């Protein structure tokens, strides 16, 4: 007798609470093996192939391509074991069973809303999953599903004060409410079955902070008509993650920027000599990264983070170097682990590997998190300078402009030299301008005279 098991969207880690279905890798009726990838999803961090923990015959899929699902929502069902008639194919899931799965998950949610659902490795935790979906406007969400579905239940609005479990799935929503001092029991959820969403908490915060009277000069209807004009682009996926992180950086970090022009002629000559000597080619970014790690060894204050709850500066022992990479999906910041232990050759190879993965959209969440300092080479866009925004929760970022021939006073005479502008944005809580200036000056000295770097290796 075949047993039908439901596989839910697992917890993909790093605080991710939802994912968008990009491409199904299996169809209803396909036979899948244990840990075989069944669907490709896009999160705010990366594209991920999700493996199924069960082996058997796929009997149903939940969600079309382009549908966004929360962690814990059903992905598919698998018939495990031999079918009763021995025909070798699993019977389709009855409509009642398909409808019962979300209801059963919602019943678990009523008992405890603290769980985040299945985990990606091991699938060990039980968890609730109120089934809710957000669909792209251009996706075929209105097409018939591949499995019979029960009629949609009416949406119930939560009362002003809820007795018993609060209808919240996301730990991020609970955390946000705690930070803003909001009582979730007093909120009305706009999600299915009164589910409280992040938007509900943010709206409550805005209402609490709004002035008591609204000027009559701009009625609500006029405001809506103005807002309706123009194309609307959802802030989600990579673009949404970038927006959230940059907004948080500007809100929480009191940053300051300092910059200097440097003569990079000798650095470019040293690179040319290295590459002429044979072996793998060394990139300019790798040399700058090696200079940065040497500078952070001298000025460890910039390789740190601020624990706001404990009111402590945490100086980190290792340099995990992030670098900005522009892709078709938006700006991402892959991280080179233990960059301070790597040679210029090793850094070049790792930069190349991560850049290629970024372009193909195959970076994992682990590749994009855990950075302690970021190197941003915006010179590739043909610009000289910028004021970088710190990659929260890091404490500093070094920006590098284009290296171009410019008039420069060299050894007392005017000459044409290869000049670059270096910008350092730093968290003023972790250090003062003297430390930031000392780091930037050391980097500039190494760029102008690479022999300075050799003294510290």
VOGU-3710 file (C-alpha; in Angstrom, 3 decimals, decimal comma):
1> xxxxxxxxxx> 0,000/0,000/0,000  1,539/3,287/-1,076  1,781/6,045/1,519  1,363/9,634/0,320  3,809/12,031/2,010  3,741/15,799/1,746  6,998/17,705/1,210  6,957/21,333/2,338  9,183/24,229/1,345  12,115/23,853/3,750
11> xxxxxxxxxx> 13,831/26,518/5,816  16,649/27,671/3,502  18,561/29,365/6,314  19,929/32,885/6,887  16,540/34,232/8,042  14,803/33,564/4,695  11,036/33,172/5,085  9,851/32,726/1,507  10,969/31,697/-1,966  9,691/32,018/-5,527
21> xxxxxxxxxx> 9,252/28,968/-7,733  11,470/29,493/-10,783  11,358/26,091/-12,454  9,899/22,700/-11,648  12,382/19,879/-12,231  9,774/17,089/-12,003  6,227/16,518/-13,244  3,268/14,705/-11,729  3,825/10,984/-12,328  7,635/11,189/-12,305
31> xxxxxxxxxx> 9,612/8,830/-10,100  12,021/10,652/-7,780  14,868/9,354/-5,647  15,693/10,440/-2,121  17,497/13,827/-2,116  16,821/14,371/-5,820  16,319/18,087/-6,684  12,658/18,631/-7,560  12,308/22,409/-7,882  14,482/25,460/-8,428
41> xxxxxxxxxx> 13,532/28,439/-6,267  14,802/31,998/-5,978  15,264/33,545/-2,568  16,457/36,972/-1,556  19,960/35,488/-1,467  20,360/33,139/-4,415  18,913/30,497/-6,729  18,598/27,173/-4,915  17,721/23,656/-6,089  15,584/22,038/-3,397
51> xxxxxxxxxx> 16,023/18,263/-2,882  13,117/16,035/-1,835  13,677/13,853/1,265  11,345/11,126/-0,034  11,656/8,590/-2,835  8,595/7,574/-4,838  6,113/8,863/-7,412  5,136/12,535/-7,576  1,342/12,724/-7,177  0,816/16,496/-6,935
61> xxxxxxxxxx> 2,617/19,824/-7,247  1,588/22,971/-5,410  2,282/26,293/-7,099  3,004/27,360/-10,652  6,286/28,847/-11,789  6,376/32,462/-10,615  4,443/31,732/-7,422  5,980/32,912/-4,146  5,521/30,551/-1,198  6,293/30,964/2,499
71> xxxxxxxxxx> 8,579/28,514/4,281  6,476/25,560/5,407  3,962/25,711/2,544  3,343/22,438/0,638  5,548/21,930/-2,423  4,536/18,483/-3,632  3,262/15,076/-2,513  5,035/11,775/-3,108  3,573/8,266/-3,038  6,096/6,103/-1,189
81> xxxxxxxxxx> 6,015/2,325/-1,317  4,369/-0,229/-3,642  0,874/0,620/-4,920  -1,872/-1,800/-3,918  -2,683/-2,904/-7,486  0,974/-3,529/-8,369  0,638/-1,478/-11,540  3,780/0,448/-10,738  2,113/3,866/-10,708  0,816/5,728/-7,742
91> xxxxxxxxxx> -2,831/6,702/-7,541  -3,565/10,402/-7,656  -4,221/12,176/-4,414  -7,946/12,626/-3,723  -9,185/16,206/-3,642  -10,184/15,849/-0,011  -6,652/14,799/0,941  -5,156/17,717/-0,974  -7,509/20,096/0,778  -6,838/18,559/4,173
101> xxxxxxxxxx> -3,072/19,184/4,021  -3,228/22,982/4,348  -5,963/22,717/6,980  -3,834/20,317/8,983  -0,852/22,687/8,757  -3,059/25,555/9,929  -4,214/23,477/12,889  -0,594/22,949/13,897  -0,019/26,692/13,515  -2,798/27,360/16,013
111> xxxxxxxxxx> -1,005/25,174/18,541  2,413/26,784/18,130  3,536/29,564/15,801  7,179/29,586/16,894  8,397/26,910/14,481  9,948/27,902/11,170  9,033/24,670/9,372  11,202/22,010/7,738  14,927/22,620/7,547  16,907/22,189/4,342
121> xxxxxxxxxx> 19,234/19,534/5,755  17,592/16,744/7,713  13,995/17,997/7,535  13,836/17,400/11,245  11,485/19,990/12,733  7,748/19,822/12,691  6,164/23,109/11,920  3,057/24,977/10,936  2,511/26,301/7,467  -0,429/28,558/6,827
131> xxxxxxxxxx> -0,763/28,260/3,090  -0,514/31,607/1,396  0,785/32,554/-1,997  1,754/35,753/-3,731  1,732/35,493/-7,509  3,403/37,578/-10,193  0,943/39,516/-12,296  2,365/37,918/-15,428  2,485/34,367/-14,088  -0,029/31,676/-15,131
141> xxxxxxxxxx> -1,392/31,431/-11,603  -4,985/31,427/-12,841  -4,423/28,211/-14,799  -5,864/24,964/-13,398  -3,599/23,251/-10,898  -2,356/19,725/-11,466  -4,212/18,482/-8,435  -7,817/19,070/-7,414  -8,130/21,802/-4,817  -10,833/22,504/-2,296
151> xxxxxxxxxx> -12,839/25,727/-2,615  -11,073/28,682/-1,052  -12,081/29,297/2,520  -13,311/32,755/3,426  -10,654/35,010/4,904  -11,258/35,692/8,564  -10,070/38,947/10,064  -8,474/38,683/13,464  -10,218/40,580/16,280  -8,626/43,637/17,841
161> xxxxxxxxxx> -7,304/41,573/20,740  -6,630/37,875/20,228  -7,010/35,367/23,022  -4,717/32,372/22,694  -2,008/31,857/20,055  -1,184/34,890/17,939  -1,539/34,145/14,189  2,070/34,772/13,175  4,343/32,459/11,185  7,463/34,512/10,517
171> xxxxxxxxxx> 10,006/34,970/13,331  11,007/38,202/11,562  7,525/39,609/12,149  7,731/38,775/15,854  11,189/40,332/16,110  10,075/43,497/14,325  7,085/43,823/16,643  9,300/43,393/19,703  11,739/46,033/18,443  8,917/48,503/17,826
181> xxxxxxxxxx> 7,156/47,736/21,116  3,966/46,504/19,443  1,541/44,011/20,977  0,739/41,515/18,208  -2,499/40,583/19,955  -3,835/44,043/19,171  -3,159/43,828/15,407  -5,568/42,739/12,694  -3,854/40,432/10,232  -4,392/40,972/6,517
191> xxxxxxxxxx> -3,208/37,497/5,537  -5,288/34,333/5,119  -7,202/33,380/8,256  -6,128/36,622/9,915  -2,408/35,853/9,539  -0,296/38,833/10,697  2,222/39,824/8,038  5,247/42,079/8,157  3,265/44,705/6,236  0,703/44,751/9,057
201> xxxxxxxxxx> 3,384/45,511/11,642  5,001/48,191/9,477  1,623/49,806/8,829  0,895/49,881/12,565  4,279/51,525/13,187  3,613/54,167/10,534  0,181/54,907/11,965  1,619/55,254/15,458  4,326/57,650/14,235  2,080/59,668/11,876
211> xxxxxxxxxx> 0,973/63,161/12,910  -2,482/63,433/14,431  -3,954/65,545/11,626  -3,581/65,043/7,884  -3,474/68,228/5,782  -6,689/68,654/3,819  -4,764/69,915/0,797  -4,095/66,353/-0,398  -7,127/64,084/-0,077  -6,599/60,352/0,062
221> xxxxxxxxxx> -8,211/59,828/-3,347  -5,819/62,302/-4,988  -2,837/60,629/-3,324  -3,953/57,253/-4,614  -4,391/58,556/-8,153  -0,881/60,032/-8,142  0,605/56,814/-6,758  -1,172/54,777/-9,415  0,652/56,523/-12,263  3,717/54,801/-13,700
231> xxxxxxxxxx> 5,123/51,298/-13,748  5,257/49,393/-10,462  8,230/47,106/-9,879  7,944/44,816/-6,828  10,819/45,118/-4,363  11,463/41,445/-3,833  14,096/38,834/-4,496  17,629/40,221/-4,793  16,379/43,787/-5,402  14,251/43,658/-2,266
241> xxxxxxxxxx> 17,068/42,212/-0,174  19,439/44,950/-1,350  16,860/47,630/-0,567  16,275/46,280/2,945  19,965/45,975/3,730  20,912/49,427/2,426  17,982/51,042/4,227  18,980/49,338/7,443  22,582/50,465/6,983  21,563/54,094/6,514
251> xxxxxxxxxx> 19,143/53,904/9,462  21,412/52,204/12,002  25,001/53,097/11,090  26,409/56,623/11,604  28,774/56,450/8,663  31,396/58,843/7,372  33,462/58,820/4,188  37,054/59,808/3,525  38,939/59,564/0,246  42,312/60,093/-1,382
261> xxxxxxxxxx> 43,853/60,028/-4,869  46,761/57,621/-5,305  49,365/57,044/-8,001  48,848/53,401/-9,026  51,596/53,369/-11,669  53,979/51,217/-9,626  51,189/48,788/-8,621  50,242/48,264/-12,273  53,910/47,776/-13,165  54,297/45,193/-10,386
271> xxxxxxxxxx> 51,221/43,319/-11,637  52,580/43,309/-15,188  55,886/41,886/-13,906  54,076/39,136/-11,949  52,048/38,092/-14,976  55,090/38,186/-17,250  56,868/35,757/-14,927  54,442/32,953/-15,856  51,764/31,107/-13,962  48,140/32,149/-13,402
281> xxxxxxxxxx> 47,407/35,791/-14,101  46,966/38,041/-11,064  44,021/40,461/-11,068  44,133/44,063/-9,866  41,251/43,263/-7,496  43,310/40,494/-5,882  46,221/42,871/-5,270  43,884/45,447/-3,739  42,322/42,728/-1,597  45,758/41,652/-0,374
291> xxxxxxxxxx> 46,514/45,268/0,521  43,188/45,533/2,383  43,824/42,451/4,507  47,269/43,761/5,427  45,698/47,094/6,349  43,033/45,429/8,498  45,776/43,605/10,410  47,149/47,043/11,326  43,733/48,607/11,957  41,516/45,796/13,333
301> xxxxxxxxxx> 38,846/48,289/14,434  37,572/48,304/10,845  37,117/44,521/10,798  34,389/44,532/13,409  30,674/44,833/14,041  28,549/46,590/16,637  26,341/44,624/19,021  23,708/47,268/19,672  21,855/45,214/22,283  24,989/44,733/24,399
311> xxxxxxxxxx> 26,459/48,133/23,435  29,720/46,453/22,485  32,109/46,572/19,544  33,001/43,033/18,439  36,407/42,842/16,742  36,480/39,806/14,491  39,480/37,473/14,271  39,162/36,570/10,570  38,730/38,669/7,457  35,873/37,374/5,306
321> xxxxxxxxxx> 36,137/39,757/2,372  33,023/40,650/0,419  33,236/42,172/-3,043  30,465/43,815/-5,032  29,461/42,026/-8,238  26,860/43,324/-10,685  24,671/40,637/-12,282  21,519/40,510/-14,389  19,587/39,805/-11,184  21,069/42,849/-9,446
331> xxxxxxxxxx> 23,953/43,663/-7,147  25,276/40,817/-5,021  28,191/40,651/-2,597  29,915/37,231/-2,595  32,295/36,570/0,291  35,851/35,206/0,157  36,398/33,241/3,373  39,625/33,675/5,345  40,889/36,217/2,841  43,740/37,243/5,158
341> xxxxxxxxxx> 45,306/33,780/4,748  45,228/33,785/0,940  47,904/34,801/-1,554  47,209/37,087/-4,495  47,039/34,012/-6,722  44,520/32,292/-4,456  42,438/35,462/-4,203  42,381/35,802/-7,995  41,070/32,255/-8,389  38,396/32,683/-5,722
351> xxxxxxxxxx> 37,216/36,000/-7,139  36,890/34,363/-10,568  34,959/31,380/-9,180  32,503/33,478/-7,206  32,009/35,994/-10,012  31,139/33,228/-12,465  28,697/31,694/-9,975  27,120/35,121/-9,478  26,606/35,561/-13,222  25,045/32,109/-13,523
361> xxxxxxxxxx> 22,845/32,683/-10,474  24,225/29,637/-8,646  25,613/31,330/-5,531  24,397/29,719/-2,326  23,187/31,686/0,711  26,461/30,732/2,411  28,406/32,409/-0,421  26,591/35,677/0,243  26,691/35,967/4,020  29,219/36,322/6,819
371> xxxxxxxxxx> 31,350/39,108/5,355  33,366/41,313/7,712  34,701/43,942/5,248  33,723/44,791/1,664  35,838/45,848/-1,321  33,801/47,656/-3,979  35,464/48,169/-7,363  33,013/50,593/-8,981  35,779/51,704/-11,363  34,578/48,969/-13,741
381> xxxxxxxxxx> 31,600/51,251/-14,467  33,935/53,986/-15,695  33,521/56,288/-12,676  36,169/57,865/-10,481  34,530/58,173/-7,069  31,607/57,270/-4,890  30,407/57,292/-1,280  29,786/53,596/-0,599  27,001/52,469/1,733  28,288/50,036/4,342
391> xxxxxxxxxx> 27,177/46,437/3,930  25,351/46,007/7,254  26,402/44,693/9,799  29,992/45,346/8,724  31,902/48,436/9,864  33,595/49,628/6,679  33,829/49,432/2,907  36,658/50,445/0,577  35,603/51,833/-2,796  37,966/51,871/-5,782
401> xxxxxxxxxx> 37,464/54,068/-8,830  38,840/53,581/-12,318  42,618/53,668/-12,850  43,285/56,174/-15,638  46,189/58,307/-16,915  46,160/61,753/-15,317  48,596/64,638/-14,835  50,515/64,033/-11,589  53,500/65,593/-9,892  56,070/62,793/-9,717
411> xxxxxxxxxx> 59,534/63,391/-8,239  59,046/67,134/-8,488  57,984/67,149/-12,125  54,655/67,028/-13,904  54,078/63,623/-15,475  51,272/61,423/-16,760  50,642/58,703/-14,192  48,032/55,982/-13,559  45,808/57,559/-10,878  42,996/56,017/-8,815
421> xxxxxxxxxx> 40,643/57,462/-6,230  40,125/55,394/-3,060  37,090/55,966/-0,796  36,581/54,547/2,673  33,158/54,630/4,319  33,309/53,594/7,966  31,083/53,237/11,003  32,005/56,169/13,240  31,029/54,129/16,299  33,916/51,693/15,878
431> xxxxxxxxxx> 36,658/54,271/15,350  37,440/57,926/14,828  38,728/59,665/11,741  42,336/59,121/12,756  42,007/55,347/12,515  40,029/55,489/9,273  42,514/57,935/7,783  45,431/55,789/8,893  43,964/52,718/7,181  43,219/54,599/3,974
441> xxxxxxxxxx> 46,652/56,195/3,930  48,293/52,783/4,395  46,291/51,377/1,471  47,243/54,367/-0,696  50,921/53,995/0,253  50,864/50,318/-0,764  49,198/51,229/-4,066  51,818/53,894/-4,786  54,753/51,799/-3,571  54,051/48,037/-3,388
451> xxxxxxx> 57,349/47,571/-1,496  55,511/48,963/1,553  53,291/45,879/1,455  56,254/43,527/1,238  57,525/44,817/4,597  54,382/43,468/6,319  54,135/40,061/4,597
//
